Amino acid sequence: MTSTSPKKGDLLIAEPAIIGDVSFNRSIVLLADHTLEGSIGFILNKPLEYTINDLIPEVEAAFKVYNGGPVEQDNLYFIHKVPELIPDSIEISLGIFWGGDFKRVAELITNNTIDENDIRFFLGYSGWDSNQLDNELKANSWLVSENIYEKNIIEKDYASFWKEKMLELGGEYSIWSNAPENPNYN
């Protein structure tokens, strides 16, 4: 289930050791790209107080928008599982796609052709320079896990996702599953 060598499509699970990190505390990141030049991912379980309609008024839908990471937080990104409907998408893996023709996405949402189980929006992304992610893995900041949910990861309940992964890992991770998000609440 866990490995030390990440690949495109894997999940990065924040180690309990980085509790208190503003961006990544209790995060689960989908790696959208991983090469020798660097890595890009999206935090799956950090919803913001915005909907897509708040950011793009002509898209009349209440789809949640998530904090994708600390890089370029003024840009909107999306992943989806309907490449046959969204031209110019890039496959991440296992039926999950990144980006594509946003004008078409807006039409699909407006026409109720796709719903929140098909697409997830993010402000910003998580990025690592060459070797940066490897160094963070060596420092035990992240666990690498295969995406067992495949394209259905888009539908995962964000509220309990990190806790669920801690319980799956078992052992000392089970104890961390009930730790408060803010350690000052202990």
mmCIF file of the C-alpha atoms, coordinates in Angstrom:
data_MODEL
# 
_entry.id   MODEL 
# 
loop_
_atom_site.group_PDB 
_atom_site.id 
_atom_site.type_symbol 
_atom_site.label_atom_id 
_atom_site.label_alt_id 
_atom_site.label_comp_id 
_atom_site.label_asym_id 
_atom_site.label_entity_id 
_atom_site.label_seq_id 
_atom_site.pdbx_PDB_ins_code 
_atom_site.Cartn_x 
_atom_site.Cartn_y 
_atom_site.Cartn_z 
_atom_site.occupancy 
_atom_site.B_iso_or_equiv 
_atom_site.pdbx_formal_charge 
_atom_site.auth_seq_id 
_atom_site.auth_comp_id 
_atom_site.auth_asym_id 
_atom_site.auth_atom_id 
_atom_site.pdbx_PDB_model_num 
ATOM 1   C CA . MET A 1 1   ? 0.000   0.000  0.000   1.00 0.00 ? 1   MET A CA 1 
ATOM 2   C CA . THR A 1 2   ? 2.790   2.469  0.787   1.00 0.00 ? 2   THR A CA 1 
ATOM 3   C CA . SER A 1 3   ? 6.087   2.883  -1.001  1.00 0.00 ? 3   SER A CA 1 
ATOM 4   C CA . THR A 1 4   ? 8.972   5.301  -0.965  1.00 0.00 ? 4   THR A CA 1 
ATOM 5   C CA . SER A 1 5   ? 9.137   6.029  -4.688  1.00 0.00 ? 5   SER A CA 1 
ATOM 6   C CA . PRO A 1 6   ? 6.276   8.265  -5.804  1.00 0.00 ? 6   PRO A CA 1 
ATOM 7   C CA . LYS A 1 7   ? 4.866   8.152  -9.303  1.00 0.00 ? 7   LYS A CA 1 
ATOM 8   C CA . LYS A 1 8   ? 2.271   10.128 -11.188 1.00 0.00 ? 8   LYS A CA 1 
ATOM 9   C CA . GLY A 1 9   ? -1.186  9.232  -9.836  1.00 0.00 ? 9   GLY A CA 1 
ATOM 10  C CA . ASP A 1 10  ? -0.001  8.252  -6.335  1.00 0.00 ? 10  ASP A CA 1 
ATOM 11  C CA . LEU A 1 11  ? -1.228  9.853  -3.138  1.00 0.00 ? 11  LEU A CA 1 
ATOM 12  C CA . LEU A 1 12  ? 1.009   11.708 -0.722  1.00 0.00 ? 12  LEU A CA 1 
ATOM 13  C CA . ILE A 1 13  ? -0.275  11.412 2.821   1.00 0.00 ? 13  ILE A CA 1 
ATOM 14  C CA . ALA A 1 14  ? 1.004   14.019 5.261   1.00 0.00 ? 14  ALA A CA 1 
ATOM 15  C CA . GLU A 1 15  ? 2.864   12.390 8.115   1.00 0.00 ? 15  GLU A CA 1 
ATOM 16  C CA . PRO A 1 16  ? 1.648   13.340 11.590  1.00 0.00 ? 16  PRO A CA 1 
ATOM 17  C CA . ALA A 1 17  ? 5.132   14.851 12.060  1.00 0.00 ? 17  ALA A CA 1 
ATOM 18  C CA . ILE A 1 18  ? 4.131   17.859 9.935   1.00 0.00 ? 18  ILE A CA 1 
ATOM 19  C CA . ILE A 1 19  ? 1.136   18.764 12.099  1.00 0.00 ? 19  ILE A CA 1 
ATOM 20  C CA . GLY A 1 20  ? 1.168   22.518 12.383  1.00 0.00 ? 20  GLY A CA 1 
ATOM 21  C CA . ASP A 1 21  ? 2.345   23.074 8.783   1.00 0.00 ? 21  ASP A CA 1 
ATOM 22  C CA . VAL A 1 22  ? -0.147  25.627 7.502   1.00 0.00 ? 22  VAL A CA 1 
ATOM 23  C CA . SER A 1 23  ? -0.404  24.251 3.967   1.00 0.00 ? 23  SER A CA 1 
ATOM 24  C CA . PHE A 1 24  ? -0.063  20.523 4.430   1.00 0.00 ? 24  PHE A CA 1 
ATOM 25  C CA . ASN A 1 25  ? -1.282  19.613 7.924   1.00 0.00 ? 25  ASN A CA 1 
ATOM 26  C CA . ARG A 1 26  ? -3.418  16.450 7.561   1.00 0.00 ? 26  ARG A CA 1 
ATOM 27  C CA . SER A 1 27  ? -3.317  16.693 3.758   1.00 0.00 ? 27  SER A CA 1 
ATOM 28  C CA . ILE A 1 28  ? -3.708  14.083 1.084   1.00 0.00 ? 28  ILE A CA 1 
ATOM 29  C CA . VAL A 1 29  ? -2.214  15.141 -2.237  1.00 0.00 ? 29  VAL A CA 1 
ATOM 30  C CA . LEU A 1 30  ? -2.864  13.553 -5.617  1.00 0.00 ? 30  LEU A CA 1 
ATOM 31  C CA . LEU A 1 31  ? 0.363   13.643 -7.644  1.00 0.00 ? 31  LEU A CA 1 
ATOM 32  C CA . ALA A 1 32  ? -0.665  14.940 -11.061 1.00 0.00 ? 32  ALA A CA 1 
ATOM 33  C CA . ASP A 1 33  ? 2.888   14.862 -12.405 1.00 0.00 ? 33  ASP A CA 1 
ATOM 34  C CA . HIS A 1 34  ? 6.215   13.541 -11.126 1.00 0.00 ? 34  HIS A CA 1 
ATOM 35  C CA . THR A 1 35  ? 9.417   13.801 -13.163 1.00 0.00 ? 35  THR A CA 1 
ATOM 36  C CA . LEU A 1 36  ? 13.115  14.447 -12.585 1.00 0.00 ? 36  LEU A CA 1 
ATOM 37  C CA . GLU A 1 37  ? 12.368  18.168 -12.998 1.00 0.00 ? 37  GLU A CA 1 
ATOM 38  C CA . GLY A 1 38  ? 9.817   18.228 -10.179 1.00 0.00 ? 38  GLY A CA 1 
ATOM 39  C CA . SER A 1 39  ? 6.344   17.297 -9.034  1.00 0.00 ? 39  SER A CA 1 
ATOM 40  C CA . ILE A 1 40  ? 2.867   18.821 -9.124  1.00 0.00 ? 40  ILE A CA 1 
ATOM 41  C CA . GLY A 1 41  ? -0.119  17.770 -7.075  1.00 0.00 ? 41  GLY A CA 1 
ATOM 42  C CA . PHE A 1 42  ? -3.454  18.878 -5.673  1.00 0.00 ? 42  PHE A CA 1 
ATOM 43  C CA . ILE A 1 43  ? -4.546  18.681 -2.031  1.00 0.00 ? 43  ILE A CA 1 
ATOM 44  C CA . LEU A 1 44  ? -7.751  16.647 -2.109  1.00 0.00 ? 44  LEU A CA 1 
ATOM 45  C CA . ASN A 1 45  ? -9.106  17.270 1.368   1.00 0.00 ? 45  ASN A CA 1 
ATOM 46  C CA . LYS A 1 46  ? -8.905  21.027 2.055   1.00 0.00 ? 46  LYS A CA 1 
ATOM 47  C CA . PRO A 1 47  ? -12.186 22.632 0.969   1.00 0.00 ? 47  PRO A CA 1 
ATOM 48  C CA . LEU A 1 48  ? -12.327 26.409 0.830   1.00 0.00 ? 48  LEU A CA 1 
ATOM 49  C CA . GLU A 1 49  ? -15.305 28.618 1.625   1.00 0.00 ? 49  GLU A CA 1 
ATOM 50  C CA . TYR A 1 50  ? -15.884 29.196 -2.095  1.00 0.00 ? 50  TYR A CA 1 
ATOM 51  C CA . THR A 1 51  ? -17.996 27.559 -4.737  1.00 0.00 ? 51  THR A CA 1 
ATOM 52  C CA . ILE A 1 52  ? -17.230 27.648 -8.443  1.00 0.00 ? 52  ILE A CA 1 
ATOM 53  C CA . ASN A 1 53  ? -20.041 30.219 -8.801  1.00 0.00 ? 53  ASN A CA 1 
ATOM 54  C CA . ASP A 1 54  ? -18.306 32.552 -6.315  1.00 0.00 ? 54  ASP A CA 1 
ATOM 55  C CA . LEU A 1 55  ? -15.203 32.564 -8.494  1.00 0.00 ? 55  LEU A CA 1 
ATOM 56  C CA . ILE A 1 56  ? -16.816 32.405 -11.931 1.00 0.00 ? 56  ILE A CA 1 
ATOM 57  C CA . PRO A 1 57  ? -20.328 33.916 -11.705 1.00 0.00 ? 57  PRO A CA 1 
ATOM 58  C CA . GLU A 1 58  ? -21.385 32.675 -15.153 1.00 0.00 ? 58  GLU A CA 1 
ATOM 59  C CA . VAL A 1 59  ? -21.013 29.072 -13.915 1.00 0.00 ? 59  VAL A CA 1 
ATOM 60  C CA . GLU A 1 60  ? -24.165 28.680 -11.863 1.00 0.00 ? 60  GLU A CA 1 
ATOM 61  C CA . ALA A 1 61  ? -23.291 25.754 -9.625  1.00 0.00 ? 61  ALA A CA 1 
ATOM 62  C CA . ALA A 1 62  ? -22.400 25.278 -5.991  1.00 0.00 ? 62  ALA A CA 1 
ATOM 63  C CA . PHE A 1 63  ? -19.464 22.913 -6.625  1.00 0.00 ? 63  PHE A CA 1 
ATOM 64  C CA . LYS A 1 64  ? -16.926 23.192 -3.802  1.00 0.00 ? 64  LYS A CA 1 
ATOM 65  C CA . VAL A 1 65  ? -13.512 24.658 -4.531  1.00 0.00 ? 65  VAL A CA 1 
ATOM 66  C CA . TYR A 1 66  ? -10.521 23.165 -2.713  1.00 0.00 ? 66  TYR A CA 1 
ATOM 67  C CA . ASN A 1 67  ? -7.157  24.556 -1.687  1.00 0.00 ? 67  ASN A CA 1 
ATOM 68  C CA . GLY A 1 68  ? -4.904  22.741 -4.163  1.00 0.00 ? 68  GLY A CA 1 
ATOM 69  C CA . GLY A 1 69  ? -1.732  23.976 -2.506  1.00 0.00 ? 69  GLY A CA 1 
ATOM 70  C CA . PRO A 1 70  ? 0.328   27.055 -1.789  1.00 0.00 ? 70  PRO A CA 1 
ATOM 71  C CA . VAL A 1 71  ? 1.499   27.734 -5.380  1.00 0.00 ? 71  VAL A CA 1 
ATOM 72  C CA . GLU A 1 72  ? -0.410  30.097 -7.708  1.00 0.00 ? 72  GLU A CA 1 
ATOM 73  C CA . GLN A 1 73  ? -3.469  30.356 -5.472  1.00 0.00 ? 73  GLN A CA 1 
ATOM 74  C CA . ASP A 1 74  ? -4.993  32.941 -7.777  1.00 0.00 ? 74  ASP A CA 1 
ATOM 75  C CA . ASN A 1 75  ? -5.380  30.319 -10.539 1.00 0.00 ? 75  ASN A CA 1 
ATOM 76  C CA . LEU A 1 76  ? -8.166  27.771 -10.856 1.00 0.00 ? 76  LEU A CA 1 
ATOM 77  C CA . TYR A 1 77  ? -7.309  24.148 -11.711 1.00 0.00 ? 77  TYR A CA 1 
ATOM 78  C CA . PHE A 1 78  ? -9.432  21.039 -12.027 1.00 0.00 ? 78  PHE A CA 1 
ATOM 79  C CA . ILE A 1 79  ? -9.246  17.274 -12.222 1.00 0.00 ? 79  ILE A CA 1 
ATOM 80  C CA . HIS A 1 80  ? -12.013 15.115 -13.634 1.00 0.00 ? 80  HIS A CA 1 
ATOM 81  C CA . LYS A 1 81  ? -13.009 11.677 -14.852 1.00 0.00 ? 81  LYS A CA 1 
ATOM 82  C CA . VAL A 1 82  ? -14.857 12.594 -18.060 1.00 0.00 ? 82  VAL A CA 1 
ATOM 83  C CA . PRO A 1 83  ? -12.184 13.067 -20.773 1.00 0.00 ? 83  PRO A CA 1 
ATOM 84  C CA . GLU A 1 84  ? -14.665 12.104 -23.471 1.00 0.00 ? 84  GLU A CA 1 
ATOM 85  C CA . LEU A 1 85  ? -16.588 15.295 -22.604 1.00 0.00 ? 85  LEU A CA 1 
ATOM 86  C CA . ILE A 1 86  ? -13.673 17.672 -21.920 1.00 0.00 ? 86  ILE A CA 1 
ATOM 87  C CA . PRO A 1 87  ? -11.238 18.162 -24.822 1.00 0.00 ? 87  PRO A CA 1 
ATOM 88  C CA . ASP A 1 88  ? -7.519  18.756 -24.239 1.00 0.00 ? 88  ASP A CA 1 
ATOM 89  C CA . SER A 1 89  ? -7.408  16.872 -20.922 1.00 0.00 ? 89  SER A CA 1 
ATOM 90  C CA . ILE A 1 90  ? -4.173  15.282 -19.744 1.00 0.00 ? 90  ILE A CA 1 
ATOM 91  C CA . GLU A 1 91  ? -4.371  11.839 -18.166 1.00 0.00 ? 91  GLU A CA 1 
ATOM 92  C CA . ILE A 1 92  ? -2.848  11.598 -14.708 1.00 0.00 ? 92  ILE A CA 1 
ATOM 93  C CA . SER A 1 93  ? -3.582  7.884  -14.286 1.00 0.00 ? 93  SER A CA 1 
ATOM 94  C CA . LEU A 1 94  ? -6.322  5.385  -13.568 1.00 0.00 ? 94  LEU A CA 1 
ATOM 95  C CA . GLY A 1 95  ? -9.041  7.369  -15.332 1.00 0.00 ? 95  GLY A CA 1 
ATOM 96  C CA . ILE A 1 96  ? -8.238  10.706 -13.673 1.00 0.00 ? 96  ILE A CA 1 
ATOM 97  C CA . PHE A 1 97  ? -7.560  13.672 -15.935 1.00 0.00 ? 97  PHE A CA 1 
ATOM 98  C CA . TRP A 1 98  ? -6.204  17.155 -15.369 1.00 0.00 ? 98  TRP A CA 1 
ATOM 99  C CA . GLY A 1 99  ? -7.402  20.317 -17.074 1.00 0.00 ? 99  GLY A CA 1 
ATOM 100 C CA . GLY A 1 100 ? -8.895  20.709 -20.486 1.00 0.00 ? 100 GLY A CA 1 
ATOM 101 C CA . ASP A 1 101 ? -11.174 23.158 -22.260 1.00 0.00 ? 101 ASP A CA 1 
ATOM 102 C CA . PHE A 1 102 ? -12.692 25.278 -19.479 1.00 0.00 ? 102 PHE A CA 1 
ATOM 103 C CA . LYS A 1 103 ? -15.319 26.815 -21.754 1.00 0.00 ? 103 LYS A CA 1 
ATOM 104 C CA . ARG A 1 104 ? -16.591 23.290 -22.385 1.00 0.00 ? 104 ARG A CA 1 
ATOM 105 C CA . VAL A 1 105 ? -16.513 22.548 -18.619 1.00 0.00 ? 105 VAL A CA 1 
ATOM 106 C CA . ALA A 1 106 ? -18.687 25.611 -17.966 1.00 0.00 ? 106 ALA A CA 1 
ATOM 107 C CA . GLU A 1 107 ? -21.188 24.421 -20.598 1.00 0.00 ? 107 GLU A CA 1 
ATOM 108 C CA . LEU A 1 108 ? -21.277 20.897 -19.151 1.00 0.00 ? 108 LEU A CA 1 
ATOM 109 C CA . ILE A 1 109 ? -21.956 22.213 -15.656 1.00 0.00 ? 109 ILE A CA 1 
ATOM 110 C CA . THR A 1 110 ? -24.603 24.667 -16.853 1.00 0.00 ? 110 THR A CA 1 
ATOM 111 C CA . ASN A 1 111 ? -26.358 21.895 -18.805 1.00 0.00 ? 111 ASN A CA 1 
ATOM 112 C CA . ASN A 1 112 ? -26.186 19.530 -15.788 1.00 0.00 ? 112 ASN A CA 1 
ATOM 113 C CA . THR A 1 113 ? -24.203 17.055 -17.898 1.00 0.00 ? 113 THR A CA 1 
ATOM 114 C CA . ILE A 1 114 ? -21.526 16.699 -15.194 1.00 0.00 ? 114 ILE A CA 1 
ATOM 115 C CA . ASP A 1 115 ? -21.776 17.018 -11.432 1.00 0.00 ? 115 ASP A CA 1 
ATOM 116 C CA . GLU A 1 116 ? -19.450 17.218 -8.422  1.00 0.00 ? 116 GLU A CA 1 
ATOM 117 C CA . ASN A 1 117 ? -18.750 13.481 -8.636  1.00 0.00 ? 117 ASN A CA 1 
ATOM 118 C CA . ASP A 1 118 ? -17.157 14.056 -12.056 1.00 0.00 ? 118 ASP A CA 1 
ATOM 119 C CA . ILE A 1 119 ? -14.917 17.064 -11.374 1.00 0.00 ? 119 ILE A CA 1 
ATOM 120 C CA . ARG A 1 120 ? -13.048 18.800 -8.555  1.00 0.00 ? 120 ARG A CA 1 
ATOM 121 C CA . PHE A 1 121 ? -11.817 22.398 -8.620  1.00 0.00 ? 121 PHE A CA 1 
ATOM 122 C CA . PHE A 1 122 ? -8.752  23.818 -6.861  1.00 0.00 ? 122 PHE A CA 1 
ATOM 123 C CA . LEU A 1 123 ? -7.278  27.223 -6.212  1.00 0.00 ? 123 LEU A CA 1 
ATOM 124 C CA . GLY A 1 124 ? -3.539  26.753 -6.504  1.00 0.00 ? 124 GLY A CA 1 
ATOM 125 C CA . TYR A 1 125 ? -1.453  23.614 -6.593  1.00 0.00 ? 125 TYR A CA 1 
ATOM 126 C CA . SER A 1 126 ? 1.314   21.905 -4.656  1.00 0.00 ? 126 SER A CA 1 
ATOM 127 C CA . GLY A 1 127 ? 4.687   21.970 -6.337  1.00 0.00 ? 127 GLY A CA 1 
ATOM 128 C CA . TRP A 1 128 ? 8.133   20.574 -5.650  1.00 0.00 ? 128 TRP A CA 1 
ATOM 129 C CA . ASP A 1 129 ? 11.384  21.362 -7.466  1.00 0.00 ? 129 ASP A CA 1 
ATOM 130 C CA . SER A 1 130 ? 13.752  18.653 -8.597  1.00 0.00 ? 130 SER A CA 1 
ATOM 131 C CA . ASN A 1 131 ? 14.701  16.484 -5.570  1.00 0.00 ? 131 ASN A CA 1 
ATOM 132 C CA . GLN A 1 132 ? 12.591  18.576 -3.159  1.00 0.00 ? 132 GLN A CA 1 
ATOM 133 C CA . LEU A 1 133 ? 9.899   15.909 -2.781  1.00 0.00 ? 133 LEU A CA 1 
ATOM 134 C CA . ASP A 1 134 ? 12.545  13.189 -2.398  1.00 0.00 ? 134 ASP A CA 1 
ATOM 135 C CA . ASN A 1 135 ? 14.127  15.219 0.410   1.00 0.00 ? 135 ASN A CA 1 
ATOM 136 C CA . GLU A 1 136 ? 10.744  15.659 2.114   1.00 0.00 ? 136 GLU A CA 1 
ATOM 137 C CA . LEU A 1 137 ? 10.143  11.900 1.837   1.00 0.00 ? 137 LEU A CA 1 
ATOM 138 C CA . LYS A 1 138 ? 13.550  11.214 3.433   1.00 0.00 ? 138 LYS A CA 1 
ATOM 139 C CA . ALA A 1 139 ? 12.612  13.656 6.217   1.00 0.00 ? 139 ALA A CA 1 
ATOM 140 C CA . ASN A 1 140 ? 9.429   11.605 6.839   1.00 0.00 ? 140 ASN A CA 1 
ATOM 141 C CA . SER A 1 141 ? 7.070   14.431 5.901   1.00 0.00 ? 141 SER A CA 1 
ATOM 142 C CA . TRP A 1 142 ? 5.032   12.229 3.560   1.00 0.00 ? 142 TRP A CA 1 
ATOM 143 C CA . LEU A 1 143 ? 3.938   8.665  3.013   1.00 0.00 ? 143 LEU A CA 1 
ATOM 144 C CA . VAL A 1 144 ? 3.453   7.533  -0.571  1.00 0.00 ? 144 VAL A CA 1 
ATOM 145 C CA . SER A 1 145 ? 0.367   5.428  -1.202  1.00 0.00 ? 145 SER A CA 1 
ATOM 146 C CA . GLU A 1 146 ? -1.089  3.865  -4.308  1.00 0.00 ? 146 GLU A CA 1 
ATOM 147 C CA . ASN A 1 147 ? -4.399  5.447  -5.333  1.00 0.00 ? 147 ASN A CA 1 
ATOM 148 C CA . ILE A 1 148 ? -6.659  2.463  -4.656  1.00 0.00 ? 148 ILE A CA 1 
ATOM 149 C CA . TYR A 1 149 ? -9.749  4.589  -5.380  1.00 0.00 ? 149 TYR A CA 1 
ATOM 150 C CA . GLU A 1 150 ? -8.701  5.201  -8.996  1.00 0.00 ? 150 GLU A CA 1 
ATOM 151 C CA . LYS A 1 151 ? -11.008 7.744  -10.707 1.00 0.00 ? 151 LYS A CA 1 
ATOM 152 C CA . ASN A 1 152 ? -13.468 7.583  -7.802  1.00 0.00 ? 152 ASN A CA 1 
ATOM 153 C CA . ILE A 1 153 ? -10.997 9.562  -5.690  1.00 0.00 ? 153 ILE A CA 1 
ATOM 154 C CA . ILE A 1 154 ? -12.882 12.645 -6.894  1.00 0.00 ? 154 ILE A CA 1 
ATOM 155 C CA . GLU A 1 155 ? -15.911 11.458 -4.914  1.00 0.00 ? 155 GLU A CA 1 
ATOM 156 C CA . LYS A 1 156 ? -14.021 10.781 -1.651  1.00 0.00 ? 156 LYS A CA 1 
ATOM 157 C CA . ASP A 1 157 ? -15.381 12.473 1.456   1.00 0.00 ? 157 ASP A CA 1 
ATOM 158 C CA . TYR A 1 158 ? -12.766 15.072 2.291   1.00 0.00 ? 158 TYR A CA 1 
ATOM 159 C CA . ALA A 1 159 ? -13.705 15.458 5.973   1.00 0.00 ? 159 ALA A CA 1 
ATOM 160 C CA . SER A 1 160 ? -12.543 12.020 7.097   1.00 0.00 ? 160 SER A CA 1 
ATOM 161 C CA . PHE A 1 161 ? -10.023 11.167 4.365   1.00 0.00 ? 161 PHE A CA 1 
ATOM 162 C CA . TRP A 1 162 ? -6.778  11.750 6.318   1.00 0.00 ? 162 TRP A CA 1 
ATOM 163 C CA . LYS A 1 163 ? -8.140  10.013 9.426   1.00 0.00 ? 163 LYS A CA 1 
ATOM 164 C CA . GLU A 1 164 ? -9.269  7.063  7.293   1.00 0.00 ? 164 GLU A CA 1 
ATOM 165 C CA . LYS A 1 165 ? -5.772  6.727  5.798   1.00 0.00 ? 165 LYS A CA 1 
ATOM 166 C CA . MET A 1 166 ? -4.163  6.862  9.268   1.00 0.00 ? 166 MET A CA 1 
ATOM 167 C CA . LEU A 1 167 ? -6.444  4.054  10.467  1.00 0.00 ? 167 LEU A CA 1 
ATOM 168 C CA . GLU A 1 168 ? -5.647  1.980  7.350   1.00 0.00 ? 168 GLU A CA 1 
ATOM 169 C CA . LEU A 1 169 ? -1.933  2.338  8.068   1.00 0.00 ? 169 LEU A CA 1 
ATOM 170 C CA . GLY A 1 170 ? -2.518  1.032  11.605  1.00 0.00 ? 170 GLY A CA 1 
ATOM 171 C CA . GLY A 1 171 ? 0.033   0.854  14.395  1.00 0.00 ? 171 GLY A CA 1 
ATOM 172 C CA . GLU A 1 172 ? 1.210   4.215  15.683  1.00 0.00 ? 172 GLU A CA 1 
ATOM 173 C CA . TYR A 1 173 ? -0.706  5.960  12.881  1.00 0.00 ? 173 TYR A CA 1 
ATOM 174 C CA . SER A 1 174 ? -4.002  4.842  14.436  1.00 0.00 ? 174 SER A CA 1 
ATOM 175 C CA . ILE A 1 175 ? -3.212  6.935  17.497  1.00 0.00 ? 175 ILE A CA 1 
ATOM 176 C CA . TRP A 1 176 ? -2.668  10.015 15.320  1.00 0.00 ? 176 TRP A CA 1 
ATOM 177 C CA . SER A 1 177 ? -6.023  9.570  13.597  1.00 0.00 ? 177 SER A CA 1 
ATOM 178 C CA . ASN A 1 178 ? -7.807  11.152 16.573  1.00 0.00 ? 178 ASN A CA 1 
ATOM 179 C CA . ALA A 1 179 ? -5.313  13.958 17.203  1.00 0.00 ? 179 ALA A CA 1 
ATOM 180 C CA . PRO A 1 180 ? -6.867  17.409 16.830  1.00 0.00 ? 180 PRO A CA 1 
ATOM 181 C CA . GLU A 1 181 ? -5.955  19.332 13.678  1.00 0.00 ? 181 GLU A CA 1 
ATOM 182 C CA . ASN A 1 182 ? -4.609  22.128 15.838  1.00 0.00 ? 182 ASN A CA 1 
ATOM 183 C CA . PRO A 1 183 ? -2.234  20.665 18.491  1.00 0.00 ? 183 PRO A CA 1 
ATOM 184 C CA . ASN A 1 184 ? -3.081  23.571 20.811  1.00 0.00 ? 184 ASN A CA 1 
ATOM 185 C CA . TYR A 1 185 ? -6.500  21.963 21.314  1.00 0.00 ? 185 TYR A CA 1 
ATOM 186 C CA . ASN A 1 186 ? -4.904  19.004 23.073  1.00 0.00 ? 186 ASN A CA 1 
# 
